[in-house]
């Protein structure tokens, strides 16, 4: 235990700390059930990309935003969406392609959206959410709206064109947006460091003039603190900021990926050394919380998501008559010319 973490335990905001732990437990339980649905029961339509081990980024960032602020996420977005306030049953139904899913069962895992909680969408195209987020933030500025946009993307996204385009546009027009690079150190099946020139994410943002911050993405209290500071400045007209949160995904790229491309004991070592849930439990224990209370939070999250999967699996598939509902159709160009 480091001195700083021991000191933190003595002046901890226990209510917030318990709330952050609860959200991380719920995210992990949801992901574990989603993996079971995909691998054991073959219920998931398409691939899912778990974020087990990355829960502190989702819980910490979303703790700092208002309910009506906007979020754009990645193909690994279950945790972000849940932390933004989406209902887990609607999310699980979406993964299973069932009626009652938050996108009617049409979007699946990589395209979850819930406008009711300001979640404008996950995106299966790496980095594509960055320019969409810049557009949403520009809309807020033009309307003189006080809402802030949070855009979360992975470390692999910084090597794609929309990263430069989106950050450049946001800085040129001083847009109300927090860019968050959720750096789990792997771009699909390749170490990101092996394919990224220069000093990486924060340095690139700094080169464009954005205020940048780097945080231990496995320390949820630190993530929440710095995200709150960033969001407050942005909301006050300070312009876009960039947060580089360094974390780690314990699973493979998808639930079916055995991750044979990394050292065999790497994930185990991370779990033992830097698991965000274990760290938060340790912090709360130092602050005087009883282990039974922390165990109860874990058990409740596990039971909640077990029930969610069971209910989702029992839900019907959408009515085929709804297949074209919500699908944009401008008609045939030939008909327009007649």
Secondary structure, DSSP 8 states (H G I E B T S, - for coil): --HHHHHHHHT--HHHHHHHHHHHHHHHHHHHHHHHHHHTS---SS-----TT-HHHHHHHHHTS-TTSEEE--SS-HHHHHHHT--HHHHHHHHTTBTT-TTTTSS-GGG--BGGGTEEE--SSTTHHHHHHHHHHHHHHHTT----EEEEEEGGGGGSHHHHHHHHHHHHTT-SEEEEEEE-SEETTEEGGGG--TT-HHHHHHHTT-EEEEEETT-HHHHHHHHHHHHHHIIIII--EEEEEE---SS-SSTT---TTS-TTHHHHHHHHH-HHHHHHHHHHHTT--HHHHHHHHHHHHHHHHHHHHHHHTS-B--GGGTTTT------HHHHH-
